[in-house]
Amino acid sequence: MVDVRQPVGTSPAVVPWTAVSVVMIGMFMAILDSYIVVVAGPAIRADLGASEGQLQWILAGYQLSYAVLMITGGRFADMYGRKHIFILGAAVFTLSSIGCAAAQDPGMLIAARVVQGLGAALMVPQVFAMIAVLVPERGRHRVFGVLGVVIGLATIGGQLIGGLLIGADLFGSQWRGVFWVNVPIGLVTILLAAKYVPESRAAGARKLDVPGVLALSAALVLLTFPLIQGREAGWPWWTWACFAASAATFGVFVAIERGVDRAGGDPLVHLALFAQRSFAVGIVLVLCVYAFLTSYYLALSISMQEGLGLSALGAGLVYAPAATTFFVFSMVASRLMPKYGRRVLEVGSIVVATGYLTTAVVLLYGPELTPALVIPTLMLQSVGGGLLITPLLSTVLSGISPDSVGTASGALSTAQQVGGALGVAVIGAVFFASFHPGTDGGAAAGHAFAMSSIATCLLAIAVSVLVFRLPAVRVK
């Protein structure tokens, strides 16, 4: 973030962990809500009568609004104050969570999820900005390391936490508990932020790049809508027309950004960042990593619940050993990064790809799908995930020039959510096209989950190739 004003009273030698921890709660809520809903998917389908496409939109709608408005949320904070916008985002997120919990049909839930994504887009950019403003430069790698653990735990723990909440069925809330839980956490976050987070804003407020926001929004919707709806509709002509229009609109977006930059304005995305190899490779890498996370957990959840007949709690517990493994190897990664740097990610990416491939082989050539069959392979995936996902953002950002870190972090966060939405569309399409439950739901789920594992393995291989293309830096 450039042109920031250091809040009065912040010591240049001390990391203000109280303020940083408060904004990280907002980050945890926003990331968790991308994944906690996954385990609730089958229950939502049964209760609200949601179609496969509507279920995918319940996930992707949140991620798309979150992604498209992320950088805009950062601009609002520059103009009106990061603390104020963070609190506003937490309030929107909390109120929309109530709307999600009270939804009576799929359309209402999708709409509330889109608004919830808006709240996340107002909160999350302030986390990176607060770190840039409040934390002395020599302490930022340590804080980004903690942030990586927070993001990783929210990502991996969502399925387990969701299963526990649905299984607890507090006050008869069933699947709605995954949204009600945000309300007390959101209220506490607002109160703590009001008391402990200092205000800051950019010294020179930057204007919003409205044409850029509109062009990027249109391009993403034109790409995602046919991916999610096309299979159910039989891939009619309009799906291909949307793909072509999306490509053209992305071209328009690039032209708009170049024009704003040439005019001396402040584009939504500074295309000059792509001249830095760490960013050019890193943004594609982040997009690919998060493309397989949400979608794969959705396939796992439906396989366990609709295929094997497990409860949401049972499905969440299937992932408990993997979540524990991820946490352990996240800690291992934080200790190894200062010495080995990119090598940790290289090993992690290879292990992740091996884990997905092993899952596919076991399901295709082994006995019929059971929880005991996939738990070891899920744990293998989490060994690699802990080494790869937790230090990923800090590694990419460490190779970017200091004056570009704020803009780059916002773009990388956007790539996380865009990747998640596209992954739900693509891997979700592979799974639902392969899942034909009949008399033997276990066999059908095993086949569909194997196909999803193969598709995800291909993405993981691409991730591994990209990791080896990152600059060889060490995170101190």
LOZA-318372 format. One record per residue (C-alpha): z, y negated, x; residue number from 1; residue in one letter. Coordinates in pm, whole numbers, plus 50000, padded with zeros to 5 digits. Layout:
// LOZA-318372
{padren {Z; Y; X}; NUM; a};
...
END
This chain:
// LOZA-318372
{padren {50000; 50000; 50000}; 1; m};
{padren {49905; 49665; 50146}; 2; v};
{padren {50069; 49328; 50110}; 3; d};
{padren {50402; 49464; 49994}; 4; v};
{padren {50720; 49263; 49982}; 5; r};
{padren {51032; 49434; 50117}; 6; q};
{padren {51317; 49413; 49862}; 7; p};
{padren {51609; 49202; 49971}; 8; v};
{padren {51899; 49402; 50110}; 9; g};
{padren {51698; 49703; 50224}; 10; t};
{padren {51790; 49793; 50580}; 11; s};
{padren {51492; 49867; 50807}; 12; p};
{padren {51689; 50153; 50969}; 13; a};
{padren {51817; 50346; 50667}; 14; v};
{padren {51638; 50562; 50410}; 15; v};
{padren {51764; 50452; 50064}; 16; p};
{padren {51796; 50805; 49930}; 17; w};
{padren {51952; 50702; 49600}; 18; t};
{padren {51655; 50490; 49492}; 19; a};
{padren {51402; 50736; 49636}; 20; v};
{padren {51570; 51029; 49459}; 21; s};
{padren {51560; 50851; 49123}; 22; v};
{padren {51184; 50791; 49137}; 23; v};
{padren {51134; 51149; 49256}; 24; m};
{padren {51291; 51264; 48927}; 25; i};
{padren {50999; 51091; 48755}; 26; g};
{padren {50756; 51271; 48985}; 27; m};
{padren {50926; 51604; 48913}; 28; f};
{padren {50901; 51552; 48534}; 29; m};
{padren {50536; 51453; 48551}; 30; a};
{padren {50430; 51748; 48770}; 31; i};
{padren {50652; 51995; 48583}; 32; l};
{padren {50492; 51900; 48252}; 33; d};
{padren {50155; 52013; 48384}; 34; s};
{padren {50292; 52365; 48428}; 35; y};
{padren {50590; 52418; 48198}; 36; i};
{padren {50357; 52417; 47896}; 37; v};
{padren {50159; 52710; 48038}; 38; v};
{padren {50419; 52971; 47947}; 39; v};
{padren {50446; 52820; 47599}; 40; a};
{padren {50072; 52857; 47538}; 41; g};
{padren {50080; 53185; 47341}; 42; p};
{padren {50370; 53062; 47123}; 43; a};
{padren {50187; 52736; 47053}; 44; i};
{padren {49873; 52927; 46956}; 45; r};
{padren {50069; 53150; 46718}; 46; a};
{padren {50271; 52868; 46559}; 47; d};
{padren {50006; 52596; 46528}; 48; l};
{padren {49700; 52819; 46499}; 49; g};
{padren {49538; 52664; 46807}; 50; a};
{padren {49204; 52798; 46925}; 51; s};
{padren {49138; 52891; 47288}; 52; e};
{padren {48962; 52559; 47340}; 53; g};
{padren {49246; 52363; 47180}; 54; q};
{padren {49497; 52542; 47402}; 55; l};
{padren {49296; 52440; 47708}; 56; q};
{padren {49286; 52080; 47581}; 57; w};
{padren {49666; 52079; 47541}; 58; i};
{padren {49678; 52133; 47916}; 59; l};
{padren {49369; 51941; 48028}; 60; a};
{padren {49418; 51639; 47799}; 61; g};
{padren {49745; 51558; 47974}; 62; y};
{padren {49595; 51603; 48317}; 63; q};
{padren {49283; 51396; 48244}; 64; l};
{padren {49466; 51090; 48108}; 65; s};
{padren {49716; 51124; 48392}; 66; y};
{padren {49434; 51142; 48649}; 67; a};
{padren {49209; 50866; 48518}; 68; v};
{padren {49486; 50609; 48474}; 69; l};
{padren {49683; 50693; 48791}; 70; m};
{padren {49533; 50422; 49010}; 71; i};
{padren {49539; 50174; 48720}; 72; t};
{padren {49912; 50243; 48691}; 73; g};
{padren {49947; 50141; 49054}; 74; g};
{padren {49758; 49817; 48990}; 75; r};
{padren {49981; 49728; 48695}; 76; f};
{padren {50282; 49776; 48921}; 77; a};
{padren {50134; 49546; 49185}; 78; d};
{padren {50100; 49274; 48922}; 79; m};
{padren {50415; 49322; 48711}; 80; y};
{padren {50659; 49497; 48942}; 81; g};
{padren {50696; 49862; 49042}; 82; r};
{padren {51041; 49905; 48894}; 83; k};
{padren {50937; 49764; 48556}; 84; h};
{padren {50623; 49978; 48536}; 85; i};
{padren {50813; 50291; 48647}; 86; f};
{padren {51069; 50236; 48369}; 87; i};
{padren {50789; 50166; 48118}; 88; l};
{padren {50617; 50488; 48224}; 89; g};
{padren {50939; 50687; 48187}; 90; a};
{padren {50988; 50540; 47839}; 91; a};
{padren {50630; 50624; 47730}; 92; v};
{padren {50669; 50974; 47877}; 93; f};
{padren {50999; 51029; 47693}; 94; t};
{padren {50875; 50900; 47357}; 95; l};
{padren {50553; 51100; 47377}; 96; s};
{padren {50758; 51411; 47460}; 97; s};
{padren {50929; 51361; 47123}; 98; i};
{padren {50582; 51339; 46968}; 99; g};
{padren {50481; 51665; 47139}; 100; c};
{padren {50796; 51841; 47019}; 101; a};
{padren {50740; 51721; 46662}; 102; a};
{padren {50367; 51804; 46646}; 103; a};
{padren {50260; 51993; 46333}; 104; q};
{padren {49905; 52085; 46433}; 105; d};
{padren {49696; 52120; 46752}; 106; p};
{padren {49534; 51778; 46710}; 107; g};
{padren {49871; 51601; 46698}; 108; m};
{padren {49989; 51790; 47005}; 109; l};
{padren {49673; 51710; 47203}; 110; i};
{padren {49702; 51339; 47114}; 111; a};
{padren {50070; 51330; 47214}; 112; a};
{padren {49986; 51506; 47541}; 113; r};
{padren {49722; 51243; 47622}; 114; v};
{padren {49983; 50968; 47570}; 115; v};
{padren {50228; 51168; 47779}; 116; q};
{padren {49970; 51168; 48058}; 117; g};
{padren {49958; 50789; 48032}; 118; l};
{padren {50334; 50775; 48086}; 119; g};
{padren {50301; 50999; 48393}; 120; a};
{padren {50022; 50776; 48527}; 121; a};
{padren {50254; 50475; 48507}; 122; l};
{padren {50541; 50656; 48681}; 123; m};
{padren {50387; 50858; 48962}; 124; v};
{padren {50206; 50585; 49164}; 125; p};
{padren {50537; 50403; 49196}; 126; q};
{padren {50688; 50699; 49381}; 127; v};
{padren {50439; 50664; 49667}; 128; f};
{padren {50462; 50284; 49655}; 129; a};
{padren {50843; 50288; 49664}; 130; m};
{padren {50837; 50517; 49966}; 131; i};
{padren {50595; 50279; 50141}; 132; a};
{padren {50809; 49975; 50054}; 133; v};
{padren {51164; 50107; 50086}; 134; l};
{padren {51146; 50365; 50365}; 135; v};
{padren {51113; 50263; 50731}; 136; p};
{padren {50797; 50400; 50889}; 137; e};
{padren {50975; 50646; 51117}; 138; r};
{padren {51149; 50803; 50817}; 139; g};
{padren {50848; 50841; 50590}; 140; r};
{padren {50736; 51182; 50715}; 141; h};
{padren {51082; 51318; 50633}; 142; r};
{padren {51072; 51164; 50284}; 143; v};
{padren {50717; 51290; 50224}; 144; f};
{padren {50842; 51634; 50329}; 145; g};
{padren {51112; 51619; 50060}; 146; v};
{padren {50853; 51494; 49812}; 147; l};
{padren {50635; 51793; 49899}; 148; g};
{padren {50924; 52027; 49815}; 149; v};
{padren {50980; 51842; 49484}; 150; v};
{padren {50610; 51873; 49393}; 151; i};
{padren {50601; 52237; 49499}; 152; g};
{padren {50912; 52332; 49301}; 153; l};
{padren {50783; 52152; 48991}; 154; a};
{padren {50450; 52330; 49029}; 155; t};
{padren {50584; 52679; 49088}; 156; i};
{padren {50903; 52656; 48881}; 157; g};
{padren {50734; 52540; 48561}; 158; g};
{padren {50657; 52888; 48432}; 159; q};
{padren {51012; 53015; 48496}; 160; l};
{padren {51180; 52705; 48349}; 161; i};
{padren {50951; 52715; 48046}; 162; g};
{padren {51030; 53081; 47987}; 163; g};
{padren {51403; 53018; 48010}; 164; l};
{padren {51386; 52727; 47763}; 165; l};
{padren {51178; 52919; 47510}; 166; i};
{padren {51396; 53226; 47550}; 167; g};
{padren {51711; 53020; 47496}; 168; a};
{padren {51561; 52886; 47168}; 169; d};
{padren {51809; 52598; 47163}; 170; l};
{padren {51871; 52477; 46807}; 171; f};
{padren {51582; 52695; 46691}; 172; g};
{padren {51332; 52484; 46888}; 173; s};
{padren {51125; 52779; 47022}; 174; q};
{padren {50830; 52643; 47225}; 175; w};
{padren {50921; 52286; 47137}; 176; r};
{padren {51212; 52309; 47380}; 177; g};
{padren {50974; 52260; 47674}; 178; v};
{padren {50916; 51907; 47541}; 179; f};
{padren {51265; 51828; 47409}; 180; w};
{padren {51407; 51887; 47758}; 181; v};
{padren {51222; 51575; 47879}; 182; n};
{padren {51417; 51348; 47645}; 183; v};
{padren {51765; 51356; 47807}; 184; p};
{padren {51612; 51369; 48157}; 185; i};
{padren {51387; 51074; 48075}; 186; g};
{padren {51673; 50867; 47936}; 187; l};
{padren {51889; 50936; 48242}; 188; v};
{padren {51597; 50847; 48471}; 189; t};
{padren {51550; 50513; 48292}; 190; i};
{padren {51920; 50426; 48324}; 191; l};
{padren {51936; 50526; 48691}; 192; l};
{padren {51617; 50338; 48774}; 193; a};
{padren {51748; 50024; 48603}; 194; a};
{padren {52064; 50038; 48816}; 195; k};
{padren {51957; 50174; 49155}; 196; y};
{padren {51586; 50104; 49210}; 197; v};
{padren {51509; 49758; 49353}; 198; p};
{padren {51214; 49560; 49222}; 199; e};
{padren {50907; 49496; 49435}; 200; s};
{padren {50547; 49392; 49381}; 201; r};
{padren {50241; 49311; 49590}; 202; a};
{padren {50241; 48964; 49739}; 203; a};
{padren {49889; 48908; 49604}; 204; g};
{padren {49833; 49076; 49267}; 205; a};
{padren {49506; 49267; 49248}; 206; r};
{padren {49280; 49261; 48944}; 207; k};
{padren {49204; 49572; 48743}; 208; l};
{padren {48867; 49734; 48803}; 209; d};
{padren {48802; 49787; 48429}; 210; v};
{padren {48434; 49895; 48466}; 211; p};
{padren {48541; 50148; 48729}; 212; g};
{padren {48814; 50291; 48504}; 213; v};
{padren {48572; 50323; 48211}; 214; l};
{padren {48297; 50484; 48420}; 215; a};
{padren {48533; 50736; 48582}; 216; l};
{padren {48692; 50820; 48246}; 217; s};
{padren {48352; 50879; 48086}; 218; a};
{padren {48230; 51093; 48377}; 219; a};
{padren {48538; 51318; 48369}; 220; l};
{padren {48531; 51363; 47991}; 221; v};
{padren {48157; 51441; 47997}; 222; l};
{padren {48225; 51706; 48261}; 223; l};
{padren {48539; 51860; 48114}; 224; t};
{padren {48452; 51865; 47742}; 225; f};
{padren {48154; 52105; 47768}; 226; p};
{padren {48340; 52323; 48020}; 227; l};
{padren {48619; 52379; 47768}; 228; i};
{padren {48418; 52383; 47443}; 229; q};
{padren {48089; 52528; 47568}; 230; g};
{padren {48185; 52897; 47572}; 231; r};
{padren {48319; 52895; 47213}; 232; e};
{padren {48006; 52708; 47097}; 233; a};
{padren {47768; 52947; 47274}; 234; g};
{padren {47656; 52692; 47539}; 235; w};
{padren {47420; 52489; 47315}; 236; p};
{padren {47189; 52217; 47447}; 237; w};
{padren {47449; 51942; 47420}; 238; w};
{padren {47673; 52109; 47679}; 239; t};
{padren {47398; 52083; 47940}; 240; w};
{padren {47319; 51729; 47831}; 241; a};
{padren {47686; 51641; 47889}; 242; c};
{padren {47674; 51790; 48241}; 243; f};
{padren {47365; 51583; 48324}; 244; a};
{padren {47521; 51268; 48176}; 245; a};
{padren {47838; 51332; 48375}; 246; s};
{padren {47646; 51347; 48704}; 247; a};
{padren {47463; 51025; 48615}; 248; a};
{padren {47788; 50854; 48517}; 249; t};
{padren {47953; 50954; 48845}; 250; f};
{padren {47654; 50785; 49015}; 251; g};
{padren {47715; 50473; 48807}; 252; v};
{padren {48083; 50482; 48907}; 253; f};
{padren {47991; 50491; 49277}; 254; v};
{padren {47748; 50200; 49228}; 255; a};
{padren {48015; 49998; 49047}; 256; i};
{padren {48269; 50057; 49323}; 257; e};
{padren {48022; 49954; 49592}; 258; r};
{padren {47932; 49641; 49399}; 259; g};
{padren {48296; 49540; 49353}; 260; v};
{padren {48361; 49600; 49722}; 261; d};
{padren {48057; 49393; 49831}; 262; r};
{padren {48169; 49109; 49603}; 263; a};
{padren {48506; 49100; 49780}; 264; g};
{padren {48691; 49249; 49484}; 265; g};
{padren {48932; 49539; 49470}; 266; d};
{padren {48756; 49858; 49355}; 267; p};
{padren {48938; 50142; 49182}; 268; l};
{padren {48855; 50368; 49479}; 269; v};
{padren {48780; 50225; 49821}; 270; h};
{padren {48476; 50430; 49921}; 271; l};
{padren {48534; 50333; 50285}; 272; a};
{padren {48825; 50579; 50282}; 273; l};
{padren {48572; 50861; 50281}; 274; f};
{padren {48473; 50755; 50633}; 275; a};
{padren {48810; 50894; 50748}; 276; q};
{padren {48768; 51271; 50788}; 277; r};
{padren {49129; 51341; 50694}; 278; s};
{padren {49073; 51175; 50357}; 279; f};
{padren {48722; 51303; 50288}; 280; a};
{padren {48828; 51661; 50357}; 281; v};
{padren {49177; 51615; 50215}; 282; g};
{padren {49077; 51491; 49870}; 283; i};
{padren {48842; 51786; 49816}; 284; v};
{padren {49111; 52019; 49950}; 285; l};
{padren {49377; 51883; 49713}; 286; v};
{padren {49136; 51904; 49419}; 287; l};
{padren {49058; 52271; 49495}; 288; c};
{padren {49424; 52371; 49549}; 289; v};
{padren {49538; 52226; 49218}; 290; y};
{padren {49232; 52364; 49040}; 291; a};
{padren {49361; 52718; 49073}; 292; f};
{padren {49732; 52656; 49008}; 293; l};
{padren {49752; 52562; 48638}; 294; t};
{padren {49461; 52782; 48534}; 295; s};
{padren {49594; 53091; 48712}; 296; y};
{padren {49939; 53056; 48557}; 297; y};
{padren {49776; 53019; 48214}; 298; l};
{padren {49590; 53347; 48270}; 299; a};
{padren {49912; 53514; 48388}; 300; l};
{padren {50112; 53389; 48090}; 301; s};
{padren {49861; 53506; 47830}; 302; i};
{padren {49818; 53840; 48009}; 303; s};
{padren {50192; 53903; 48001}; 304; m};
{padren {50254; 53780; 47645}; 305; q};
{padren {49940; 53856; 47444}; 306; e};
{padren {49831; 54150; 47660}; 307; g};
{padren {50160; 54329; 47729}; 308; l};
{padren {50365; 54185; 47444}; 309; g};
{padren {50633; 54025; 47661}; 310; l};
{padren {50834; 53732; 47532}; 311; s};
{padren {50798; 53389; 47690}; 312; a};
{padren {51126; 53452; 47872}; 313; l};
{padren {51000; 53790; 47992}; 314; g};
{padren {50678; 53634; 48117}; 315; a};
{padren {50876; 53362; 48297}; 316; g};
{padren {51100; 53621; 48460}; 317; l};
{padren {50794; 53806; 48591}; 318; v};
{padren {50732; 53499; 48804}; 319; y};
{padren {51096; 53453; 48911}; 320; a};
{padren {51065; 53654; 49238}; 321; p};
{padren {50751; 53459; 49327}; 322; a};
{padren {50922; 53126; 49253}; 323; a};
{padren {51212; 53225; 49479}; 324; t};
{padren {50967; 53328; 49751}; 325; t};
{padren {50787; 52996; 49722}; 326; f};
{padren {51112; 52802; 49761}; 327; f};
{padren {51211; 52999; 50074}; 328; v};
{padren {50874; 52953; 50243}; 329; f};
{padren {50864; 52586; 50147}; 330; s};
{padren {51180; 52547; 50356}; 331; m};
{padren {51020; 52749; 50634}; 332; v};
{padren {50712; 52524; 50623}; 333; a};
{padren {50921; 52207; 50657}; 334; s};
{padren {51076; 52347; 50975}; 335; r};
{padren {50749; 52470; 51124}; 336; l};
{padren {50535; 52162; 51057}; 337; m};
{padren {50675; 51938; 51338}; 338; p};
{padren {50587; 52203; 51598}; 339; k};
{padren {50274; 52368; 51460}; 340; y};
{padren {50120; 52109; 51227}; 341; g};
{padren {49794; 52217; 51067}; 342; r};
{padren {49838; 52577; 51182}; 343; r};
{padren {50103; 52623; 50913}; 344; v};
{padren {49850; 52528; 50644}; 345; l};
{padren {49587; 52752; 50803}; 346; e};
{padren {49815; 53055; 50782}; 347; v};
{padren {49923; 52960; 50430}; 348; g};
{padren {49567; 52926; 50303}; 349; s};
{padren {49467; 53267; 50443}; 350; i};
{padren {49773; 53434; 50291}; 351; v};
{padren {49707; 53268; 49952}; 352; v};
{padren {49347; 53395; 49947}; 353; a};
{padren {49468; 53741; 50053}; 354; t};
{padren {49723; 53738; 49770}; 355; g};
{padren {49462; 53665; 49503}; 356; y};
{padren {49223; 53924; 49648}; 357; l};
{padren {49500; 54184; 49658}; 358; t};
{padren {49585; 54114; 49294}; 359; t};
{padren {49223; 54164; 49191}; 360; a};
{padren {49187; 54490; 49389}; 361; v};
{padren {49513; 54634; 49254}; 362; v};
{padren {49417; 54552; 48896}; 363; l};
{padren {49061; 54683; 48924}; 364; l};
{padren {49131; 55004; 49117}; 365; y};
{padren {49499; 55073; 49053}; 366; g};
{padren {49698; 55173; 48745}; 367; p};
{padren {49704; 54969; 48423}; 368; e};
{padren {49860; 54623; 48431}; 369; l};
{padren {50240; 54611; 48432}; 370; t};
{padren {50483; 54343; 48552}; 371; p};
{padren {50593; 54569; 48840}; 372; a};
{padren {50231; 54598; 48953}; 373; l};
{padren {50168; 54225; 48993}; 374; v};
{padren {50511; 54098; 49103}; 375; i};
{padren {50455; 54197; 49472}; 376; p};
{padren {50110; 54034; 49482}; 377; t};
{padren {50245; 53720; 49312}; 378; l};
{padren {50512; 53706; 49583}; 379; m};
{padren {50242; 53736; 49850}; 380; l};
{padren {50058; 53443; 49691}; 381; q};
{padren {50383; 53243; 49698}; 382; s};
{padren {50438; 53311; 50069}; 383; v};
{padren {50107; 53138; 50133}; 384; g};
{padren {50169; 52876; 49865}; 385; g};
{padren {50498; 52770; 50021}; 386; g};
{padren {50329; 52726; 50360}; 387; l};
{padren {50028; 52545; 50211}; 388; l};
{padren {50122; 52342; 49903}; 389; i};
{padren {50453; 52187; 50012}; 390; t};
{padren {50327; 52014; 50332}; 391; p};
{padren {49973; 51950; 50205}; 392; l};
{padren {49998; 51587; 50092}; 393; l};
{padren {50206; 51472; 50388}; 394; s};
{padren {49959; 51640; 50626}; 395; t};
{padren {49658; 51471; 50470}; 396; v};
{padren {49831; 51131; 50455}; 397; l};
{padren {49951; 51155; 50815}; 398; s};
{padren {49590; 51140; 50932}; 399; g};
{padren {49512; 50820; 50739}; 400; i};
{padren {49550; 50470; 50881}; 401; s};
{padren {49878; 50301; 50774}; 402; p};
{padren {49708; 50020; 50579}; 403; d};
{padren {49527; 50275; 50362}; 404; s};
{padren {49817; 50510; 50284}; 405; v};
{padren {49900; 50354; 49947}; 406; g};
{padren {49545; 50368; 49814}; 407; t};
{padren {49488; 50715; 49960}; 408; a};
{padren {49808; 50857; 49807}; 409; s};
{padren {49705; 50732; 49464}; 410; g};
{padren {49360; 50886; 49499}; 411; a};
{padren {49509; 51218; 49616}; 412; l};
{padren {49744; 51223; 49317}; 413; s};
{padren {49443; 51162; 49095}; 414; t};
{padren {49264; 51453; 49264}; 415; a};
{padren {49563; 51678; 49184}; 416; q};
{padren {49528; 51617; 48812}; 417; q};
{padren {49147; 51619; 48806}; 418; v};
{padren {49160; 51951; 48989}; 419; g};
{padren {49412; 52086; 48740}; 420; g};
{padren {49198; 51984; 48441}; 421; a};
{padren {48879; 52127; 48588}; 422; l};
{padren {49057; 52447; 48689}; 423; g};
{padren {49185; 52498; 48335}; 424; v};
{padren {48827; 52457; 48213}; 425; a};
{padren {48656; 52683; 48467}; 426; v};
{padren {48913; 52958; 48537}; 427; i};
{padren {49021; 52942; 48172}; 428; g};
{padren {48659; 53007; 48068}; 429; a};
{padren {48642; 53308; 48303}; 430; v};
{padren {48965; 53450; 48162}; 431; f};
{padren {48889; 53402; 47792}; 432; f};
{padren {48534; 53533; 47836}; 433; a};
{padren {48682; 53854; 47986}; 434; s};
{padren {48982; 53896; 47755}; 435; f};
{padren {48900; 54110; 47452}; 436; h};
{padren {49228; 54251; 47323}; 437; p};
{padren {49192; 54544; 47084}; 438; g};
{padren {49375; 54872; 47067}; 439; t};
{padren {49474; 54850; 47434}; 440; d};
{padren {49593; 54497; 47509}; 441; g};
{padren {49726; 54595; 47852}; 442; g};
{padren {49386; 54718; 47974}; 443; a};
{padren {49211; 54409; 47834}; 444; a};
{padren {49463; 54175; 47997}; 445; a};
{padren {49441; 54363; 48328}; 446; g};
{padren {49062; 54326; 48335}; 447; h};
{padren {49068; 53957; 48239}; 448; a};
{padren {49344; 53878; 48489}; 449; f};
{padren {49148; 54062; 48760}; 450; a};
{padren {48839; 53849; 48685}; 451; m};
{padren {49055; 53536; 48701}; 452; s};
{padren {49200; 53654; 49032}; 453; s};
{padren {48850; 53699; 49177}; 454; i};
{padren {48743; 53350; 49064}; 455; a};
{padren {49066; 53203; 49200}; 456; t};
{padren {49022; 53391; 49530}; 457; c};
{padren {48683; 53224; 49575}; 458; l};
{padren {48849; 52885; 49532}; 459; l};
{padren {49123; 52985; 49777}; 460; a};
{padren {48861; 53084; 50035}; 461; i};
{padren {48703; 52739; 49998}; 462; a};
{padren {49051; 52589; 50047}; 463; v};
{padren {49097; 52790; 50368}; 464; s};
{padren {48765; 52664; 50506}; 465; v};
{padren {48863; 52304; 50424}; 466; l};
{padren {49205; 52339; 50587}; 467; v};
{padren {49037; 52430; 50915}; 468; f};
{padren {48833; 52110; 50883}; 469; r};
{padren {49141; 51885; 50869}; 470; l};
{padren {49224; 51686; 51183}; 471; p};
{padren {49478; 51873; 51397}; 472; a};
{padren {49782; 51649; 51343}; 473; v};
{padren {50152; 51730; 51347}; 474; r};
{padren {50390; 51600; 51084}; 475; v};
{padren {50701; 51472; 51258}; 476; k};
END
